[in-house]
Amino acid sequence: MAKIELKQPVVEEISANLKDAQSIVLVDYRGLTVEQDTRLRKELREAGITYKVYKNTMMNFAFKGTDFEALTQYLEGPSALAISDSDATAPARILCKFAKEASKLEVKGGMVEGIAYDAAGIAEIAKIPSREELISKLLGSLQSPITNFARVMNQLAEKGGASACEATDAAPAEAAEAAPAEEPPAE
């Protein structure tokens, strides 16, 4: 009975972290050096990602009866859980990038916005730029035509745009001088 009472707060902690999660990624961290683990934890913390090592049985209890139950198949060997409640692609992006540098870190699988993915699926999600990068690219692409239009209009005004306007204003006056004056019709 005492063991169950000790485990309950851990299961509740995992469940509380999962409640608002946009994405979670499970990794096998075996073989990471202390320096690598410290660097990884710092990167994840700076991105607002909760990263913690839990016993598989605790995660299994927390996943049961939730959308995250599909992840129980990845709960073999030591597992760490990275959870983001703000940026859906951040855990996958940071962990996959780090796994390239630290070959011992193995992505097992995860869930992004309610859909479960294996390691290959998480690797594909990791290729998606962050929300901030996507917004800046969108703003850049929206701003580019406006900037180009303004630049062209400025060049026209500097080069010969003013004389072209004068020519169009002068053309009707010259045409009026060249045309013979019409006599009023005879009554």
N, C-alpha and C positions, 0 to 999 in steps of 0.2 A: 504494500500500500504506500509506503514511504517513497519508493522509487517513482511511482506514478505521479505523486505530488511534486516531486523534484523535476520531472520531465514536463509537466503541464506549463510552467512559465516559459520554457524554451519554445514549445509548440505555439503558444500564444504570441510570443515575440515574432516568430517566423510568419504566422498568420497576419499579424498586424503590419509587418513589412510588405506582405503580398497584397494587402487590401487595395492599395491605390497604385499598384505596380503597372506601368505600361509595358515593361519588359523585364525578363529575368534570364540570366545565363548561368548554367552550371559548368564548372570547370574542375579538372583534376590538377591540383597544384603540386603534386609530389615532385621532388627534385629541384624545386626553386631554391636558390640560395636566399639567405636572410636579406641580403642587399636587394635582390630582385623582388622579393615579396614586399619589402618596405616601399620600393619604388612603385610597384603595381598598386599597392594600397593607397599611396599618396595620389597617384594619377586618378584613380577611381573616386577618391574622396573629393578632389578638386572639381570633378565633373558632377558632383552631387549624387554619386552612386553608392548605395549601401553594399558593402562586401564583407561577407562573414563566412567562417567555416562552421558548419553544423554537422551533427551526426546524421547519417542517412535515415535512420529510423525516425528521428525528429522531423526531418523534412517530409518523410513519407506520411507521418500523421498530419502534418500541416497541409499537405497537398490533397489528402483524401477528401472527396466530396466537393472539390473546387475545380475551376477550369485548369488548374495547374497539375491535376492528377495525371495528365499525359506525360509529365516529366519523370514519373516514378521509374520508368524504364532506364533512365540514365543514372540512377542512384546506386552505383556500384563503385567500390573503392572510395578513397577520400574525395569529398566534394566540398567545393566552396560555392557560394551563391552570390551573384552580383545582381542587384535590384535597382531599377531606375523608375521613378514615378513622374519624371518630367520629359526626358529625351528617350524615345523608344529605341533608337539605334545606338545610343552611347555605350552601353555595356558591351555589345557585340563588337563595335568599332574599336574600343580601347583594348579589350581582351584579345581580339584577333591580331591587332597590331603588336601587342606585347608578346603574343605567342610566336611571332616571327623572330623576335629578338631572343626570347627565352624558350627554346624548343621543348623544354620539359613541361611547360604549361599546355594542357590539353583541353580544348573546348569540347564538352560532351554534348550539349544541346541547350535549348532554351525556348522561351515563349515570348513573342512580340505581338502586342495588341491582340491577345487571345488566341493566337495561332502557334502551335508547337512546331519547332524546327529541330532537325538533327544538326550535327556539327557543320555539315556542308551548307545547310540552309542559313545557319548563323553566320558563316563566312560570307555568304552572299549579302546578307543584311549589313554586314560590317562595311561593305563597299558603298553603302548609301551615305551621302554627306550629312553632316549634322543639320539641324533645323536652321541654325544661324547661317551656315554656309549656303544652304538653299535659298534663304531669304536674301542674302547679299547678292547671290547670282541672279535672282529674279529682279531685284532692284537695279542691278547693273545692266541687265538686258533691257529693262524698261527705260532706263536713263540714257542708254546709248543712242537710240534714234533721236531723242530730243536734243542731246548734245551735238550730234552730227548735223541736225537741221539748223541749230543755232550757229554752228561753225560755218556752214555753207552760206547762211544769210549774212553773217558778218563779213565773209570774204566777198560776197557780191556787193555789199555796201562799200567796202574798201576799194575794190578794183574798179568796177565800172557800173555798179548798180545805180549810182546817182546819175551818171550820164545817160544810162538807158532810160531812166525815168524822165529826164529832161527831153530826150528824143521823143518819147511818146507824147509829152505835153506839147512839144514844138510841132509835131507832125500835123495836128489839126489846124494850127495857125498858118503853116506853110501851104496847106491844101486850100485854105480859104483865100489866100493871096493869089494862088495860081488859077483858081477857078474864076471864070468871067462872072461879073456881077449879073445877076438875073434881073431882067426888067419885070416889073409887075405886069401881070396879064392885062390885056386890053379889055375894057368893058364894053 
